Amino acid sequence: MTDPGQGDRPETDETAGPTTDQLLDLLRRERADFRNYQRRVAQERAADTERARGQVLEPLFPLLDDLGRAFAEVPAGLKDDPWAQGIAMLRSRLEGTLAGLGLEPVGTVGETFNPALHDAVFHEPDPDGLDQRVAQVIRPGYRVGERLLRPAEVVVRGPLGKRAGEPEPDQSNASDGVRRPEPVTTGRPDDDQRAGG
């Protein structure tokens, strides 16, 4: 016996369930969302690990700075002393251990100046230079992975106001045809303020 309300009508799309293709498409989307979620969680965990590692390593920077200054000024009579050589070995082991934890020094003489990694404390003008380079490292910087923990304090040598790959600044004024000289500054930017008052 058939239900009087149904009759012999074919089922419409409204009453039919999703098709196999629709279910497969839905499953593919869910799997892609889950993969994206896994990738995002892995990236967040890696960033958290780098952040925690940086918080543990940052208090050691003054110790590394002091060791660097001490070994830069070793008297000639102590260079061959077994005690000084033992301290040098300890320093080397400390640096190796920190490198094993992912700590990388930032800032070496001769590399191209990068304001994202270097803090320029002084500029030595070099009009013949092609780009701005690190001439001296005052205090090394450090990073863990892509996370910069401390920028390197450096002395920069090169032309003023020009970085590698930048075109020469146009120093002429089209209205009067006079070539304007480039301003020259020496020292730190706050030296002028101290001198003035």
Phi, psi and omega in degrees: 000134183261155178287130184297336182281340185274310184067204180255035181284141174288153179289141179264172179297332182292324183268341180282149177283178180294151181281168179299319179297320179294320179294319178296320178296317179297318179296318179297318179296317179297319179295320179295318177299319181293321177297317178298320178297315179299317180296316181296318179296319179297320179294319179294321178296318179296318178295320178296321179295316178298318181296314180295318179298319178297320179295328178284322186277331184304320179296345179276347184301316178299323177298315179296321178297315180296318178297319179298316178295319181297318182282343175285340184240032179291125178297150184302325181289342182259353185299324181263002180292133181301326179296313179297322178293324177295318177295322178297322177294321177297318178298316180298319178294319178299313180297321177295319179296316180294323176296322177295334177274001176099004180281124179242133175288149180237134176104107175227149180298132176100342180283158179294136179295130180229109183297344177283338182245338186241145173248107183283119179260346179203147179237126174259111182297137176217088184298338180274349181290148180276330179207175181272127183234156176285119181265331181204142176258114179282313179215123182293153174258173181217151174215157173238114185062233179269355184272116178279121180269324179205128177287154177281136174270122188224160168261131184251138176238134178156183179292150180283138172069015181226134177245165181305133177088350179276144177288159176299136178292142179282112184262004181261151176251119185298334185286324182242354178071009181269134179274123182270136178287151178281136180295142181246128176234144175232155179081189181275151183301329183276357177296321180296322181292320180293321182292326182280343180163000000 
